[in-house]
Amino acid sequence: MVELSRLGSARATGVGEILQLLRDGTPRTRSEIMEITGLSRSTVSARVDTLVGLGLVGPAGEAASSGGRPPARIAFLPSSRIVLAIDLGATHGTVGVTNLAGTLLDHTTAQLDIAAGPEAVLDWATETGRELLRASGRPAGDLIGVGVGVPGPVEHSTGRPVNPPIMPGWDRFDIPARLGRAFDVPVLVDNDVNILALGEHATAWPDADDLVFVKVSTGIGAGVVAGGTLQRGAQGSAGDLGHVHVPWHPGSTRPADDDRDLESIASGPAIAALLRDRGVDAHASADVVALVRHGNREALDLVREAGREIGAVLASIVNLLNPSVIVVGGSISRAGEQLIAGVRETVYRRSIPLATQHLSIVQSRSDETAGVTGAAIMVIQAVLDTADAWDLVPSSTITTTSPTGGQR
Amino acid sequence: MVELSRLGSARATGVGEILQLLRDGTPRTRSEIMEITGLSRSTVSARVDTLVGLGLVGPAGEAASSGGRPPARIAFLPSSRIVLAIDLGATHGTVGVTNLAGTLLDHTTAQLDIAAGPEAVLDWATETGRELLRASGRPAGDLIGVGVGVPGPVEHSTGRPVNPPIMPGWDRFDIPARLGRAFDVPVLVDNDVNILALGEHATAWPDADDLVFVKVSTGIGAGVVAGGTLQRGAQGSAGDLGHVHVPWHPGSTRPADDDRDLESIASGPAIAALLRDRGVDAHASADVVALVRHGNREALDLVREAGREIGAVLASIVNLLNPSVIVVGGSISRAGEQLIAGVRETVYRRSIPLATQHLSIVQSRSDETAGVTGAAIMVIQAVLDTADAWDLVPSSTITTTSPTGGQR
């Protein structure tokens, strides 16, 4: 199995700086790279040659010349490598292949039961991944990593789920070891909400340094981007919005003394329970979504109230972290405008004006492939941000690259 | 005035990487620097020469040799430059001089009234700073920057206070322009709580990547370090714990329907008001501190209850950010163990086990000079982390450096 720890701890040196510079898509001449990085001509030359040899960058047209032979421009080649991304939910799984820009090239979705346990589920994911890689026609050496999202808490540094409530049999299961044996590349694992936050941040809000993504469905969780970086906290448990304690308060429709956490007040199942109290037949998030879509008055009201309760917790977070964007996702948010309207109501009422004057509270743009896109972006960021990780790329890939370094 | 914006936005290139490497105090040979940075021999040589020329690094004994002349080790010289730090409170001001390790070399404290306005207060700070610099015997070129902490919200990017409640006349006052005219170096300004968080993080918890500092005195505020970086948020208002809304709850001693923010429940003046309700003569934080120190039962109980209320808000933050350390500071925390005992009570009860199992909740180690130390560290981090900032150091300093680059 490939040593995962090297990905996280390696110092960004060598080719990394140049790769980072080129990742924005702007083609550059060697002189421009020298000027921007301050590296010497010989260092730039050697490193660009290494990157060309790896096939990660290649010639991209010519720059305007001051006379003589025009200097060649070099550009990042996002199609030079691929990523395998696995998004596991409670009742579904999606496996996809992306390029280094996170663009989804192919994917397969299936119904599955996460409670069937890691062996069965990862067998399916491995087999599906192998099929997609075969269908892509790409050599094995083109795969730089596997990203996995799971519906429960994960110790990101080891890739193991930790006491995941809806994943029986998965506690501390070594997902990277299992998938590393199958694919022989680094494997990164995180919870589904962090994965969605990464994807939403990278694709929809790349310039927002401070963003909070909230998922409201069977559970409630958040992914926190602060200072441009997804924050996982000291033990990787950051973003646990669902277990924030919400005391009973006079504005609430709950009975007094009914102290609970946010998930048991405002999640899909919690709303369904409140609907049953009112004689409406509802058991899961899907029932709530269906009722909202059919305009059921009780469901509309209760989803909005859930949004207010979530907004009250987010208001504290707005004061604490001063994000510029709050993105609300998950099945309950996709049912309609009620949830986000409730969120906006309390956030704008309860947060300080300086923190809300430029705050956007928006619905997630993500669809059912957002999970695989986010999982791929986790891998791309980890691998491209960490230059030494390129030592991990099997050396055979170098020989399969065409001498011109062109896109294959 | 020196362009402040260059400090924040300059790309870390050139000498910065080597300076960062040497800042941990470990002397290194040129070969070690080449190996760690991946830079070429000629680049390392040129950059080390630049740093020696600037007097920031110098020879530091010799490394064990494999034969022949032993290679020279190079070390960071923290005494090569100085920082002027100004800590302004509601009723006091401290001005200090530190070296590049943040060690306080000299300081002066005086009673002052922040409400006297920026002209009077900054005149005093300028005059006091000039006296300290004169007394230090250091040439003007040795000063690399001025750091300022003020008791109110600041737009960090411009260094201007924004609607500071206890600083009449200071709203949007251009502190960097005023002090830049006097000292001709970059001037960085932040609120007192961020300054204390930076100082506490750098001096007491340098290895904690996720730390929350809470100050409880006349107001309540937090400084949030996430992923190793002080988080200021999109508009610089992050850390506003005092305005987090705390609904009435059954466990509270407040009358029902008494909705308020945390500051009006648990700050020094709020505790004093509750004491007056109980017939105890108390008006300000200082009175509460005195009563606690004399063992007044009502004061002890109310401070502990304030700690519980603060802990309830911190519990949400623990779930959200999973810090490894919460540091509680400010005058009310220094009065005794009651505040932190109350904080611990609710944080450990209400946060998820994964987030609290390795969480330390500790009292601040800071004393009355913590503000100037933190303000100096803000400047040191900004200047040393940003290599291009060295273009800002007046070139005259190069000629005043001794040829051996030794510590002056």
Chai-1 contact restraints between the chains, C-beta under 6 A:
chainA,res_idxA,chainB,res_idxB,connection_type,confidence,min_distance_angstrom,max_distance_angstrom,comment,restraint_id
A,T13,B,T37,contact,1.0,0.0,6.0,A-B,restraint_1
A,T13,B,G38,contact,1.0,0.0,6.0,A-B,restraint_2
A,G14,B,G38,contact,1.0,0.0,6.0,A-B,restraint_3
A,T37,B,T13,contact,1.0,0.0,6.0,A-B,restraint_4
A,G38,B,T13,contact,1.0,0.0,6.0,A-B,restraint_5
A,G38,B,G14,contact,1.0,0.0,6.0,A-B,restraint_6
A,S40,B,S40,contact,1.0,0.0,6.0,A-B,restraint_7
A,S40,B,T43,contact,1.0,0.0,6.0,A-B,restraint_8
A,T43,B,S40,contact,1.0,0.0,6.0,A-B,restraint_9
A,D210,B,G233,contact,1.0,0.0,6.0,A-B,restraint_10
A,D210,B,A234,contact,1.0,0.0,6.0,A-B,restraint_11
A,A226,B,A226,contact,1.0,0.0,6.0,A-B,restraint_12
A,A226,B,Q231,contact,1.0,0.0,6.0,A-B,restraint_13
A,G227,B,T229,contact,1.0,0.0,6.0,A-B,restraint_14
A,G227,B,Q231,contact,1.0,0.0,6.0,A-B,restraint_15
A,T229,B,G227,contact,1.0,0.0,6.0,A-B,restraint_16
A,Q231,B,A226,contact,1.0,0.0,6.0,A-B,restraint_17
A,Q231,B,G227,contact,1.0,0.0,6.0,A-B,restraint_18
A,G233,B,D210,contact,1.0,0.0,6.0,A-B,restraint_19
A,G233,B,L321,contact,1.0,0.0,6.0,A-B,restraint_20
A,G233,B,N322,contact,1.0,0.0,6.0,A-B,restraint_21
A,A234,B,D210,contact,1.0,0.0,6.0,A-B,restraint_22
A,A234,B,N322,contact,1.0,0.0,6.0,A-B,restraint_23
A,A234,B,S324,contact,1.0,0.0,6.0,A-B,restraint_24
A,Q235,B,N322,contact,1.0,0.0,6.0,A-B,restraint_25
A,Q235,B,L354,contact,1.0,0.0,6.0,A-B,restraint_26
A,S237,B,N322,contact,1.0,0.0,6.0,A-B,restraint_27
A,S237,B,L354,contact,1.0,0.0,6.0,A-B,restraint_28
A,S237,B,A355,contact,1.0,0.0,6.0,A-B,restraint_29
A,A238,B,L321,contact,1.0,0.0,6.0,A-B,restraint_30
A,A238,B,N322,contact,1.0,0.0,6.0,A-B,restraint_31
A,D240,B,N319,contact,1.0,0.0,6.0,A-B,restraint_32
A,D240,B,I352,contact,1.0,0.0,6.0,A-B,restraint_33
A,H243,B,N319,contact,1.0,0.0,6.0,A-B,restraint_34
A,H243,B,I352,contact,1.0,0.0,6.0,A-B,restraint_35
A,V244,B,S316,contact,1.0,0.0,6.0,A-B,restraint_36
A,V244,B,N319,contact,1.0,0.0,6.0,A-B,restraint_37
A,H245,B,R350,contact,1.0,0.0,6.0,A-B,restraint_38
A,P247,B,H249,contact,1.0,0.0,6.0,A-B,restraint_39
A,H249,B,P247,contact,1.0,0.0,6.0,A-B,restraint_40
A,P250,B,D257,contact,1.0,0.0,6.0,A-B,restraint_41
A,D257,B,P250,contact,1.0,0.0,6.0,A-B,restraint_42
A,S316,B,V244,contact,1.0,0.0,6.0,A-B,restraint_43
A,S316,B,S316,contact,1.0,0.0,6.0,A-B,restraint_44
A,N319,B,D240,contact,1.0,0.0,6.0,A-B,restraint_45
A,N319,B,H243,contact,1.0,0.0,6.0,A-B,restraint_46
A,N319,B,V244,contact,1.0,0.0,6.0,A-B,restraint_47
A,L321,B,G233,contact,1.0,0.0,6.0,A-B,restraint_48
A,L321,B,A238,contact,1.0,0.0,6.0,A-B,restraint_49
A,N322,B,G233,contact,1.0,0.0,6.0,A-B,restraint_50
A,N322,B,A234,contact,1.0,0.0,6.0,A-B,restraint_51
A,N322,B,Q235,contact,1.0,0.0,6.0,A-B,restraint_52
A,N322,B,S237,contact,1.0,0.0,6.0,A-B,restraint_53
A,N322,B,A238,contact,1.0,0.0,6.0,A-B,restraint_54
A,S324,B,A234,contact,1.0,0.0,6.0,A-B,restraint_55
A,R350,B,H245,contact,1.0,0.0,6.0,A-B,restraint_56
A,I352,B,D240,contact,1.0,0.0,6.0,A-B,restraint_57
A,I352,B,H243,contact,1.0,0.0,6.0,A-B,restraint_58
A,L354,B,Q235,contact,1.0,0.0,6.0,A-B,restraint_59
A,L354,B,S237,contact,1.0,0.0,6.0,A-B,restraint_60
A,A355,B,S237,contact,1.0,0.0,6.0,A-B,restraint_61
